[in-house]
Amino acid sequence: MRLAILTVIVLISAASGAQAVNNPGLSKPGSGMSGAKCEAAWTAVSPNGATISHDKLAPYTGNFTSLDTDNDGTLDANEFMAGCKDGLIK
């Protein structure tokens, strides 16, 4: 009986870990996109290169405050790229 319980616990733990690895929405800081993917994402969000506001970035991150390093209420390309490479952009 103990072996069966231990086996179930191990299987549940392994499945949980696999789900986190296979789900890109669960990325952690430091596991961001490549430079090319970040550039493509920035171009999609801001085709003309202008700064973007919180509402325009909402589909890409839930952590606007961490990305807005100069606290001006908008993101420029440098802030976006840094956050993207750190894994804060989906």
Secondary structure, DSSP 8 states (H G I E B T S, - for coil): -HHHHHHHHHHHHHHHHHHHHH-GGG--TT----HHHHHHHHHHH-TT---EEHHHHTTT-S-HHHH-TT-SSEE-HHHHHHHHHTT---
